[in-house]
């Protein structure tokens, strides 16, 4: 059963993280347009994109997506724990029962 719950957790965690990342990206795109009046850079590595705009976009998008993924995975782990009675296998500390 541990193998099955490990596979379930892997898929559940991945889906929640991807969904959160997509939502964060959409929200950040809209926020960027409101703040700057421009569309976010499609490719920050493009030399035609101003370096400070590229750096700002990289920082903002990295932070937003990273935080969204972490929060989604924490919520998913809490749901998993409520449902199964224990943390996902990958999050169990040494000495915890599975």
C-alpha positions in Angstrom: 0.0 0.0 0.0 2.9 2.4 0.7 3.9 2.2 -3.0 0.4 3.0 -4.1 0.1 6.0 -1.7 3.5 7.2 -2.8 2.4 7.1 -6.4 -0.8 8.8 -5.5 1.0 11.5 -3.5 3.5 12.1 -6.4 0.6 12.7 -8.9 -1.5 14.6 -6.4 1.4 16.9 -5.5 2.5 17.4 -9.1 -1.1 18.3 -10.3 -1.6 20.8 -7.4 1.8 22.4 -8.0 1.3 22.7 -11.7 -2.2 24.2 -11.2 -0.9 26.7 -8.7 2.0 27.7 -11.0 -0.4 28.3 -13.9 -2.7 30.4 -11.8 0.2 32.4 -10.4 1.5 33.0 -13.9 -1.9 34.2 -15.1 -2.3 36.5 -12.1 1.3 37.8 -12.4 0.8 38.5 -16.2 -2.3 40.7 -15.3 -0.6 42.4 -12.4 2.5 43.2 -14.6 0.3 44.8 -17.2 -1.5 46.9 -14.6 1.7 48.1 -13.0 3.9 48.6 -16.1 1.2 49.2 -18.8 3.0 46.6 -21.0 2.7 42.9 -21.6 5.3 40.9 -19.7 8.3 39.9 -21.7 7.7 36.7 -23.7 11.3 35.8 -23.7 13.4 37.6 -21.1 16.6 36.2 -22.7 15.8 38.2 -25.9 18.5 41.0 -26.2 15.8 43.4 -27.4 14.1 43.2 -23.9 15.6 45.8 -21.5 17.8 44.1 -19.0 16.1 45.6 -16.0 12.7 44.5 -17.3 14.0 41.0 -17.9 15.6 40.8 -14.5 12.4 42.2 -12.8 10.2 39.7 -14.7 12.5 36.8 -13.8 12.5 37.7 -10.1 8.8 38.4 -9.9 7.8 35.3 -11.8 10.2 33.1 -10.0 9.0 34.2 -6.6 5.3 34.1 -7.5 5.5 30.6 -9.0 7.7 29.3 -6.3 5.5 30.5 -3.5 2.3 29.3 -5.2 3.8 25.8 -5.8 4.9 25.6 -2.2 1.6 26.7 -0.8 -0.3 24.3 -3.1 1.9 21.4 -2.0 1.4 22.2 1.7 -2.4 22.3 1.2 -2.2 19.0 -0.8 -0.1 17.4 2.0 -2.6 18.6 4.7 -5.5 17.2 2.6 -3.5 13.9 2.1 -2.8 13.7 5.9 -6.5 14.3 6.8 -7.6 11.7 4.3 -5.1 9.0 5.1 -4.2 9.7 8.7 -0.5 10.2 7.9 1.8 12.5 6.0 2.8 11.5 2.4 5.7 9.1 2.4 8.1 11.7 1.1 7.3 14.1 3.9 7.5 11.7 6.8 10.3 12.4 9.2 12.5 9.7 10.5 10.8 7.6 13.1 7.3 8.5 12.0 5.0 5.6 11.3 3.7 5.3 7.7 
